[in-house]
Amino acid sequence: MTFMTHARKASDPTQPVGVQFVALRSCVEHFSPFGFTATLDHLAGRAGVRRGRWTSEQIAMAVDELVRERQQRDAYLATWDERRRALKRAGRRDVTPDERRDREAMPWLTWPKDKVPARRVWRPTPPPDDAFPFRPAQQRDYQRVRAAMPAAWLDWKGSFDVRLYDDWLRIPTRIYNPPPEPARLARLSTQQAIMLHCLYTRHHDGHIRQDHLRHLLDVDEPWVAPYVVALIGEYVVEIVTDISDGLAAIDTPGSWQRRRYGRFASDNRTYVELVRQRVWSYWREYYVGQFSRPPGGASPRPEYPGFSLVRALEAAAADRT
């Protein structure tokens, strides 16, 4: 869809806030003067968004500002192109360095120009090309784990990047390895076995994901958190319920669950927001008749467990601000 199609959806107050926010993100994907993350952060600041929780009015405000800047850009480029055509007709076809610098400086932009470098330095340590599903110090253990896994019948599908302290983890979206034989699993160390359980939470079979998740919910290791959080934003409610039961202490100040998961959520606010949007989407698609939206209030239906988990993550992250 076009930028303006997304903009109209994002500005429509009859749409759910989650749908509006996804449309806003799509607008920023089309047009982001500072780069995606920095542009979205700038819009959030101008709209007065707190802790990543957008309202319908704030989304509409951000879209209006984005549309105005895009119109300014389009008007400038139309003038620039007309000037270039005139120069070509006059016989000068090459763009001079001054003309190129003028265009790259975005003179049409009315936002503070001191934010322009943010598109280059917003992530001072971007994910390296050789990022893998665990921390660099775990590389040798990871090789042992992969050797214990039967060969996949399909290549691993996709990946997503998350921060863990000063490291980046590149976690597979789906894996297609059959479960290992118990004898192979028994040859792994305790840490290696936990790593294997983490990887199998990305399995294409939901039953296998659930079986391996149950080995992780009481593990106090920072690199386990992203694997558990990813499952909150998926569509199997039985798995989400297991997580809700297993992370009961995340609401308890000072607990290791609140500390571990709060640190991960604090370092990956954009990713947690994506998980929140997925929770809303899957609830609306599959569970709206079985579970209520937050807050449950007087509804006879229980609240969908993904909502309370995301609230707990956001509250735990707020402890660190």
C-alpha positions as CSV (number, residue, x, y, z in Angstrom):
1,M,0.0,0.0,0.0
2,T,1.1,3.6,-0.5
3,F,2.2,6.1,2.1
4,M,-1.1,8.0,2.0
5,T,-3.2,4.8,2.3
6,H,-1.3,4.0,5.5
7,A,-1.6,7.6,6.6
8,R,-5.4,7.6,6.2
9,K,-5.7,4.4,8.2
10,A,-3.4,5.7,10.9
11,S,-5.5,8.9,11.2
12,D,-8.8,7.1,11.3
13,P,-10.1,7.3,14.9
14,T,-12.6,4.4,14.2
15,Q,-9.7,2.0,13.9
16,P,-8.3,0.2,16.9
17,V,-5.2,1.9,18.3
18,G,-3.1,-1.2,17.5
19,V,-4.2,-1.0,13.8
20,Q,-3.4,2.8,13.8
21,F,0.0,2.2,15.2
22,V,0.9,-0.5,12.7
23,A,-0.2,1.9,9.9
24,L,2.0,4.7,11.5
25,R,5.0,2.4,11.4
26,S,4.3,1.6,7.8
27,C,4.3,5.3,7.0
28,V,7.7,5.7,8.7
29,E,8.9,2.8,6.6
30,H,8.0,4.8,3.5
31,F,9.3,8.1,4.8
32,S,11.9,8.5,7.6
33,P,14.2,11.5,7.3
34,F,16.3,10.4,10.4
35,G,16.1,6.7,9.7
36,F,13.2,4.5,11.0
37,T,13.9,4.2,14.7
38,A,15.1,7.8,15.2
39,T,12.1,9.2,13.1
40,L,9.6,7.2,15.2
41,D,11.3,8.3,18.4
42,H,11.2,12.0,17.2
43,L,7.5,11.7,16.4
44,A,6.8,10.1,19.8
45,G,8.6,12.9,21.6
46,R,6.7,15.6,19.7
47,A,3.4,13.9,20.4
48,G,4.1,13.5,24.1
49,V,4.1,9.7,24.1
50,R,5.2,8.1,27.4
51,R,6.8,4.7,27.8
52,G,5.9,3.7,24.2
53,R,2.1,3.8,24.9
54,W,0.5,5.7,22.0
55,T,-3.1,7.0,22.0
56,S,-5.2,7.4,18.9
57,E,-4.9,11.2,19.1
58,Q,-1.1,11.0,19.4
59,I,-0.9,8.7,16.4
60,A,-3.0,11.1,14.3
61,M,-0.8,14.0,15.4
62,A,2.4,12.1,14.4
63,V,0.9,11.2,11.0
64,D,-0.1,14.8,10.3
65,E,3.4,16.0,11.1
66,L,4.9,13.2,8.9
67,V,2.6,14.1,6.0
68,R,3.5,17.8,6.2
69,E,7.3,17.0,6.1
70,R,6.7,14.6,3.2
71,Q,4.8,17.3,1.3
72,Q,7.7,19.8,1.9
73,R,10.1,17.2,0.6
74,D,8.1,16.5,-2.5
75,A,7.8,20.2,-3.3
76,Y,11.5,20.7,-2.9
77,L,12.3,17.7,-5.1
78,A,9.9,18.9,-7.8
79,T,11.7,22.3,-7.9
80,W,15.1,20.6,-7.8
81,D,14.1,18.3,-10.7
82,E,12.8,21.1,-12.8
83,R,16.0,23.1,-12.2
84,R,18.1,20.0,-13.2
85,R,16.0,19.6,-16.4
86,A,16.6,23.2,-17.3
87,L,20.3,22.8,-16.8
88,K,20.3,19.7,-19.0
89,R,18.6,21.6,-21.7
90,A,21.2,24.2,-21.4
91,G,23.9,21.6,-21.9
92,R,25.1,20.9,-18.3
93,R,24.2,17.3,-17.5
94,D,26.4,16.6,-14.5
95,V,25.3,17.2,-10.9
96,T,27.9,19.3,-9.1
97,P,29.2,18.4,-5.6
98,D,27.5,21.6,-4.2
99,E,24.1,20.5,-5.7
100,R,24.5,17.0,-4.3
101,R,25.4,18.4,-0.8
102,D,22.4,20.7,-0.9
103,R,20.0,17.9,-1.7
104,E,21.5,15.6,0.9
105,A,21.2,18.3,3.6
106,M,17.4,18.1,3.3
107,P,16.8,21.9,3.2
108,W,13.1,21.2,3.1
109,L,13.1,19.7,6.6
110,T,11.5,21.8,9.4
111,W,12.5,19.4,12.2
112,P,15.6,20.2,14.3
113,K,18.6,19.5,12.0
114,D,20.7,18.4,14.9
115,K,18.8,15.1,14.7
116,V,19.9,14.3,11.2
117,P,23.1,12.5,12.2
118,A,20.9,10.2,14.4
119,R,20.1,8.1,11.3
120,R,23.8,7.2,11.2
121,V,24.5,6.7,14.9
122,W,21.2,5.8,16.4
123,R,22.5,2.3,17.0
124,P,26.2,2.7,17.9
125,T,26.7,-1.0,17.8
126,P,24.5,-2.4,15.0
127,P,24.0,-6.2,14.7
128,P,27.2,-7.7,13.3
129,D,26.9,-9.9,10.2
130,D,28.1,-12.9,12.2
131,A,25.5,-12.5,15.0
132,F,24.1,-15.8,16.1
133,P,21.4,-17.0,18.6
134,F,23.5,-16.6,21.8
135,R,26.2,-14.4,23.2
136,P,29.7,-14.6,21.6
137,A,31.2,-16.3,24.7
138,Q,28.7,-19.2,24.0
139,Q,30.0,-19.9,20.5
140,R,31.7,-23.2,21.5
141,D,28.7,-24.4,23.4
142,Y,26.5,-23.4,20.5
143,Q,28.5,-25.6,18.2
144,R,28.1,-28.5,20.5
145,V,24.3,-27.9,20.7
146,R,24.0,-27.8,16.9
147,A,26.0,-31.0,16.6
148,A,23.5,-32.7,18.9
149,M,20.5,-31.6,16.8
150,P,19.3,-33.9,14.0
151,A,19.6,-32.4,10.5
152,A,16.8,-30.0,9.6
153,W,14.5,-31.1,6.8
154,L,14.1,-27.4,5.8
155,D,16.5,-24.4,6.1
156,W,15.8,-22.3,9.1
157,K,13.3,-19.6,8.3
158,G,14.0,-15.9,9.0
159,S,15.5,-14.3,12.0
160,F,15.1,-11.3,14.3
161,D,17.7,-9.3,16.3
162,V,17.5,-8.3,19.9
163,R,20.0,-6.7,22.3
164,L,21.4,-8.5,25.3
165,Y,23.6,-6.1,27.3
166,D,26.4,-5.1,24.8
167,D,25.7,-8.1,22.5
168,W,23.3,-8.7,19.7
169,L,21.5,-12.0,19.4
170,R,20.1,-13.1,16.0
171,I,17.3,-15.6,16.8
172,P,15.8,-17.8,14.1
173,T,12.1,-17.3,13.5
174,R,11.4,-21.0,12.8
175,I,13.6,-24.1,12.8
176,Y,12.8,-27.5,11.3
177,N,15.1,-30.0,13.1
178,P,13.5,-33.1,14.6
179,P,13.8,-33.3,18.4
180,P,17.1,-34.9,19.5
181,E,17.3,-38.4,20.9
182,P,17.5,-38.5,24.8
183,A,21.0,-40.0,24.5
184,R,22.2,-37.0,22.6
185,L,20.6,-34.6,25.1
186,A,22.2,-36.4,28.0
187,R,25.7,-35.8,26.6
188,L,25.2,-32.0,26.8
189,S,26.2,-29.9,29.8
190,T,23.4,-28.1,31.8
191,Q,24.0,-24.8,29.9
192,Q,24.1,-26.5,26.6
193,A,20.9,-28.3,27.3
194,I,19.2,-25.0,28.2
195,M,20.5,-23.5,24.9
196,L,19.0,-26.5,23.0
197,H,15.7,-25.9,24.7
198,C,15.9,-22.2,23.7
199,L,16.4,-23.1,20.0
200,Y,13.5,-25.6,20.0
201,T,11.1,-22.9,21.2
202,R,11.5,-21.6,17.7
203,H,10.3,-25.0,16.2
204,H,7.6,-25.0,13.6
205,D,5.6,-27.5,15.7
206,G,3.7,-25.8,18.5
207,H,3.7,-28.9,20.7
208,I,7.5,-29.1,20.5
209,R,7.8,-25.4,21.3
210,Q,5.6,-25.8,24.4
211,D,7.5,-28.9,25.6
212,H,10.9,-27.1,25.4
213,L,9.5,-23.9,26.9
214,R,8.7,-25.7,30.1
215,H,12.4,-26.3,30.7
216,L,13.1,-22.5,30.6
217,L,10.6,-20.7,32.8
218,D,12.5,-21.2,36.0
219,V,16.0,-20.6,34.4
220,D,17.7,-17.4,35.7
221,E,19.9,-16.7,32.6
222,P,19.6,-13.4,30.7
223,W,19.9,-15.1,27.3
224,V,16.8,-17.2,28.0
225,A,14.5,-14.1,28.2
226,P,14.3,-13.2,24.5
227,Y,13.2,-16.8,23.6
228,V,10.4,-16.7,26.2
229,V,9.3,-13.1,25.3
230,A,9.1,-14.0,21.6
231,L,6.5,-16.7,22.4
232,I,4.2,-14.1,24.1
233,G,3.7,-12.6,20.7
234,E,2.7,-15.8,19.0
235,Y,-0.7,-17.3,18.4
236,V,-0.8,-20.5,20.6
237,V,-2.8,-19.4,23.7
238,E,-1.7,-22.6,25.6
239,I,1.9,-21.5,25.3
240,V,1.1,-18.0,26.4
241,T,-0.8,-19.4,29.4
242,D,2.2,-21.5,30.4
243,I,4.4,-18.4,30.3
244,S,1.9,-16.4,32.4
245,D,1.9,-19.2,35.0
246,G,5.7,-19.7,34.9
247,L,6.5,-16.0,35.2
248,A,4.2,-15.3,38.1
249,A,7.0,-13.6,40.0
250,I,7.6,-11.0,37.3
251,D,5.1,-8.7,39.2
252,T,7.1,-9.1,42.4
253,P,9.6,-6.2,43.0
254,G,13.1,-7.5,43.5
255,S,12.4,-11.0,42.1
256,W,14.9,-12.4,39.6
257,Q,12.2,-12.7,37.0
258,R,11.4,-9.0,37.2
259,R,15.1,-8.1,37.1
260,R,16.0,-10.3,34.2
261,Y,12.9,-9.7,32.0
262,G,12.8,-6.0,33.0
263,R,16.4,-5.6,31.8
264,F,15.6,-7.3,28.5
265,A,12.4,-5.2,28.0
266,S,14.2,-2.0,28.8
267,D,17.0,-2.7,26.3
268,N,14.5,-3.8,23.6
269,R,11.5,-1.4,23.9
270,T,10.8,-1.4,20.2
271,Y,10.7,-5.2,20.1
272,V,8.5,-5.4,23.2
273,E,6.1,-2.9,21.5
274,L,6.1,-5.2,18.5
275,V,5.2,-8.1,20.8
276,R,2.4,-6.0,22.2
277,Q,1.0,-5.3,18.8
278,R,1.1,-9.1,17.9
279,V,-0.7,-9.9,21.2
280,W,-3.5,-7.5,20.1
281,S,-3.6,-8.9,16.6
282,Y,-3.8,-12.6,17.6
283,W,-6.4,-11.9,20.3
284,R,-8.6,-10.1,17.7
285,E,-8.1,-12.8,15.1
286,Y,-8.5,-15.9,17.2
287,Y,-9.5,-15.3,20.8
288,V,-11.9,-12.3,20.9
289,G,-14.8,-14.7,21.7
290,Q,-12.9,-16.6,24.4
291,F,-11.0,-13.9,26.2
292,S,-11.6,-10.2,27.0
293,R,-9.5,-7.2,26.1
294,P,-7.7,-5.3,28.9
295,P,-8.8,-4.5,31.4
296,G,-11.1,-7.4,31.9
297,G,-13.4,-5.5,34.2
298,A,-16.9,-7.0,34.7
299,S,-16.6,-9.2,31.6
300,P,-17.5,-12.8,32.3
301,R,-14.5,-13.8,30.1
302,P,-11.0,-13.9,31.5
303,E,-8.5,-11.4,30.1
304,Y,-6.2,-12.8,27.4
305,P,-3.0,-13.7,29.2
306,G,-0.7,-12.0,26.7
307,F,-2.1,-8.6,27.7
308,S,-1.1,-9.0,31.4
309,L,2.4,-10.4,30.4
310,V,3.1,-7.3,28.2
311,R,2.0,-5.0,31.0
312,A,4.3,-6.8,33.4
313,L,7.2,-6.5,30.9
314,E,6.6,-2.8,30.5
315,A,6.3,-2.3,34.3
316,A,9.5,-4.2,34.9
317,A,11.2,-2.1,32.2
318,A,10.0,1.1,33.9
319,D,11.8,0.0,37.1
320,R,15.0,0.7,35.2
321,T,14.2,4.2,34.0
